[in-house]
Amino acid sequence: MNAAQTTEIPLTAGTFPQIAERIGRIYHPAGQPVWVHGSPGIGKSQLGLYLAEYLETLTGNPHGFIDIRAQQMSEVDGRGVPFPSEVDKKTYWYHPAFWPDEQRDGKYGILLLDELPSAPLAVQASLYQLILDGRLGEYVLPKGWYIVAAGNLPTDRAVVHRISSALSRRFAHAHLLVVVDPWCKWAISKGGRFGPFEPETVAYIRFRGERLHDFQPDQLQDANPRSWEFVDNCLKMNKAAATNGGAVEGAEELATYAGVIGEPDAIEFTAWLQMYRSLPNIDGILLNPGAAKVPDPAQEANVAYAIVTELSRRVNQQNFHNAMEYVGKIGGDFEAVFVKDAAVRCPDIQNTPEFITWAADNTDVYL
């Protein structure tokens, strides 16, 4: 869900880190399954993998991850296939191989029932026992495995069926929010399919945070975290193609981005890239910050965001002093953005005197 599109944010709402901590410290130890709600493209499916990594860090135990798409199941898939026994003349069941198996998948893990609201009511009902008791007929979920469900909202026009009240009351519920700072931290440190995001993309979202998520169910494409990952993937490939003269430019580059995020955002992002490609020499700033031109943050906020993002990508323990000298001249929120992003990219800077002094003076924005 997009907090900007509702006048009332549910009490259960939270970002990736907030929901992961709520689950890891309370719901998971209590054995309480959680259902994560949110609009398409905001990362609900990724939360399961994020949670597995979080729990591994929290507990020290390796955690597996299995993603099952509930809307692809029929009501007989969960329990499996019956077979008669010639020994005792009774019927038994071969349960599906996709359910967690401790010997194969490990002692601990996350079982994600993705797109659960898109599953027919008969499929929802077939999962009641698994969610409440950790059993499905003769199948028993390993004790160290934890169930998380995810799905779109009824207002999203995303093939969502009526939710069984019996199913809903087996879960605790959480609503995933899209918030710029946690998203940027994820984009810088982990990123998507091809690794950390390009600095141009991160800087643009820092500058135009409201464009991170603008859900438009009537359009083929809109701005959402998944679309921006697609844009960043295309930007990466275009940069790689440029090394052998094969990059797309101009109208073709614009059309490329429009295909994954829609025309309005593609036009603005392409203009941003043109500005970014004409930035002052970043190496020159790091070598001699006193001589480098400083943008006016009131008149050139786009340039300021672009420079501090690029500086955060280049910074290390040796040049952090010079970078801080330059960014300090821009001041304001730009200094905080630079320090936060730089610390994610290069944690060693946290041992420098400049960082320690800045953090002590800015506990309201850093801690």
N, C-alpha and C positions, 0 to 999 in steps of 0.2 A: 504494500500500500504506500501511497505517497502522502506524507503528512501535509504537503502543500495543497492537497485536493480535498481535504476534509476539515470541517470545523471542529470535530471532536476526535482526538486521538485516543484509542482504547488504552486503558490502564495496563493492558498486557503487551503494549507495543515496545519494541526495542530494536537496537542495531544487532548486527552479527555478534560482536563481543558481549553485549549485554545479555542476549538470549542464551548464548553459549555458557556464560557464567551462571545464569539462573538454572540452566539444565544441569551443568556439571556439579554445582555445589548443593543443589536442593532436589530437583526432580529426579536426576539420575540415581543418587543414593537411595531415594525413596521408592524407586522402581515405578515412577509415574511417567507413562508415555506422554509425549508432547506433540501437538499438531501446530505447525507453523503456517500461518495464512499470509497471503500477499498477492499483489498483482503480477502479471506475467513479466518476466525479464529482470526481476530484482535480485535473484540469487537464492531463491528458496531451496532449489535442488542442491546447490553448493554448500548450504548450511550443514547438511549431513556429514560431508567430508571434512568441513571445517571443525565440526563438533568432535569427530573421531580424532583429529589431530590435537584439539584442545584437551580432550580427556586423556590422551596418551601423555601429554605434557603434565597434566594435573596429577595423574595416578602413577606414572612411570611404567604402565603396562601397555604393550603394543595393542592397538585397536584396529580391527579390520573395518571394512565398509562395503555394504551390499545395497544396491539401488534397485528397487523393484517398482515398475510402473503399474500402478493398480488399475488404470483404465484399460490396460492390455490383457487383463485377467478375465476369465469367466468364473462363475461361481463354483465350478468343480475343480479349477486349477489348484486352489489352495490346499485342499486335502489330498489330492492325488488320484491315483488309479486303483480301483479295487481289484483284488485277485483272490480266488478261492484256495484254501489250503486242503490238500488231500489228506493231511494228517488228522486234523481235528474237525474237518468239514465246516470251518468258519471262514468268513471273509475278512481279509486284511487289506491294508492300503500301502501302495508305494507312494511315498510323499515326493513332491517335486525336488529336483536337485538345486533349485534356486534358493531354497531356504538355508539359513546359516547352518553350517556343520562344524562342530568344534575341532575335529581332527583336520579338516581341510582348511577352514577359514580362521582358526585361532580361538582362544578362550574368550576374548573380549572383542566387542565391535558395535557398530551402529547399523541397524536395519532400517533403511529409509523406504517408507511406503509413499512414493511420489505420486502426484496427481490423484490423490485419494478422492477428492470431491467429484472427479470426472468418472469414477467407477460407478457402474450401475448399482442400484440398491441391493440387488441380489449378491453382488460381489462384496459390498460393504458388510452385509449380514454374515457372509461366510468368514469374515475376519474377526468377528466379535470375540471368539474364544482366544484367538492368538493374542489380541491386544490386551485383554483383561487377565488371562491366565498363563500366557506364554505357551499355549498348546494349540494344536490344530489336529483333532483326531488323535492319531498315534504319534504325531510329530511333537517334539518338545524343543522349544527354543532354548539354546544354551544359556545358562544363568548369567553369564557375563555380557550377553548381547542386549542392547537397548533399542526400543522402537521409537522412531520419529516419523511423523507423517507430514506431508506438505501438500499445498494445493492453492489454486487461484480462488478469488472472491466471487460470490454470486453475481456481482455487478460488473464483472470483467468481460462478459460475453465470450467466455473461453471454454465452452462445453462443460459446464458445472451442473451436476445433478442435485436434486434435493438431498440434504444430508439427514441420514437417519439419526433421530434423537438418541437412540441407544448407542450408536457409534460415537456421537459427539461427546457423550457423558463419560466415555471411557478415557478421554484425554484431558490433560491440561492444555490450554490454548495460548498461543503467542502470535502477535502480529509483527511482521518484519518491516522495519522502517528503512528508508533510503536516506542516509545522512552523509554529507560530503566528506567530512574529516575521516571517519572510519573507512569510507570507500577509498579515498586517496592513499591512506596508509596501506590498505590491502593491495591497491594497484601498484604501489611502489615496491612493496616487499615480496609479494607473491605473484600477483597478476593472473592472467588467464592461460589459455592453451599454450601460448608462446612465451610465457614468462612475464616479468615486470613490464608495465606499460611504458610506452614512449613518453619522454618528458613533455612533448607538445600536447599530448592528450590530457595528462595530469594537470598541466598548467591551465589548459582551457577550462577544465571542470572547476579548478580553484577560482578562476575568474568569473565563470558563468555557472555557479553551482546549481541554479534553478533548472539548468538544462540536463542535469544528470538523470532526472526522471520526470517526464511529462506524459503520463499515460493517456493515449488517444485511441480508444477502442474502435472508432470508426475509420481509422487510417490503416493502410497496409504496414506502415512503419512508424515508430515514434522514438522519442529519446528515453532510454532506460539503460540500466547498467549493462545488460547483456548486449544491447545494440552498440554501446560505446566500446565494449570488448571487441565486437566485430569490426568497428571502425579502426581500432588500434591494430588489429591483426592486418587489415588492409594497408595501413600506414607502414607497418613493419615490412610487408612484402614489397611495397613500392620503394622503400629505402633500399632494400636488398637489390631490387631490379635496377636501381639507379647506378649501381656499381658497374654494370655492363651496358649502360645506355638504354635500358628498357623501361624506365619509369614512365608512368602516365602523368600528364601535366594538363594544366588549364581545365577546359570543359570536360575532358575525359576523367581527370582526377575528381572533379566535382560530381560527375555522374556515378563514379565508383562509390563514393561515400553516401550519395543520395540513395543508392540501392539498398543500403543497410540501416539508414537512420532517418530517411525522409529528406525532402528538398530544403525546407527552412533551416534545419540544423546543419545540413551539409554545406549550404551557402555560407553560413556564419563560420563554420569550422574551417573551410577552405580559405576564407579571408584571414582567419587566425594563423593558419600555416604560412601564408605569404608574409605576414608580419613577423612571425617567429624566425623565418629564414633570413630576415634582414636585421637580426639583433646585433648589438655590438659584440666584438670578439670577447668570448668568455675567458679565454686564457689570458688575454690582456688585462681584464679586470682582476683576476687572481694574482697576476704578477705585480701590478701597480694600481691598486684600488684608488689611490689618491688622485691619479690622473684620468680616471675613467669617468665618462659622462653618466650622471645619475638621472633617471627619469623622474618627472614630477608625478607622484602617486595620485594627485588629484586630477591631472589632465591625461596621464598615460598609465592608467591602472593596468591595462592589458599588457603593456611592455614590462611593467614592474613585476607582474605575476610570472611572465615568461622568463625574465632574467633570474629571479630568485629560484624558480624551479630548475633552471639549467645549472645554476650555481650549486644547488643541493645535490645534483647528480655528479658534479665534478669534485666535490669537496673531500678532503682527507685531513688527517691530524696536522699535516705540515702547512696546508694553506687555509685552514679554518680561520686563523687570525685575520688574514687579508679579506676573506669572504665576509666575515662579521664586520670589518671596518666599512666595507662597501654597503652591505645591506643595512647597517646602522644609519647610513645617510638617507636611505629610503624611509626607514622607520615604520611605526605603526604595526598593523597586522602582518605586513609583509615580512617583518623580522621574525615573528612567531611562526609563520608558514615555512620560512627557510629553515629555522632551527629544527622544527618538528620533522620535516621531510629529510633533512640532512642526517638526523639521528637515526632514522629508519634505514637509510641507505648505508651509512657509515657509523655504526655504534661507537667506534673508537673515539670519535670527537667528544664524547661525553666525559672523557678524561682530561680534556684541555682546560686550562684556566679560564679561557673566554667562555666556554660552555658552562662551566660551574658557576661563574659569576652571573651569567645571563639567567640561568635556571633559578638561582637563589633570588634574583630580582623580579622574576616573572612566574612565581608559583601559581598565580591565579589563572594563567593560560597554559602552563606546561604540566603541572601535577594533577 
